[in-house]
Amino acid sequence: MTMKRKWTVIPGFLALAAAATVVSAYSGASSSQGREPVQPINFPHPRHVGAPDPKDPTKGGMGMNCTYCHFSANKSPDPGMPAVNTCMGCHTVVLGQNDNSKAQIKKLTEYWNKKLPVPWVRIHKVPDYVQFPHMRHVSAGVTCQSCHGQVQNMTRVFQANSLNMGWCINCHVNGYRPAEGARLAGVEPTPAEVAAAPKKARYDCAVCHY
């Protein structure tokens, strides 16, 4: 291959690399969407954060706020995971209503007695070169379910959205709709949320890559 041909090939390689990057960023090729790992304790989100059943409190959820367990989501880049003593604050008294819940609480108590954290398996993770500050999104009124899916209905939590670059940019460009966020959270949007204009955000590289 002559020197001239070598220099001709380089732009082709660059174009191919750029195309691969775009496809990876805007498709599900680089995503863990749908990932649903088994956890050390089968934590029932529907029971804890699901909507209460006005007819039968033993069947519905308790409507707990996400930040009761994920305590730093509104003030830190990382949402935080609950310490075992947070769980035991209730489960020293609440021991379960059936064999399955009793078995899961027994596992929790064993971690407590051994003074060990629960080794939860992480589900949602963006690449190390991406910064996702939870507190900015929560403070802007973005509901947890907008990114994480309707966790209040998940028997086992899974990654509902791709969380790739294109997915994030679409929200920043088109805007977050408060009414849609409320519906995903399982609540009826207020008239103000329905009337609110989409909340748009910057989407230049330095917003996420810094």
Summary of the structure (lengths in Angstrom):
residues: 210
radius of gyration: 21.8
end to end distance: 40.9
largest distance: 81.1
contacts: 507
relative contact order: 0.14
helix: 47%
strand: 1%
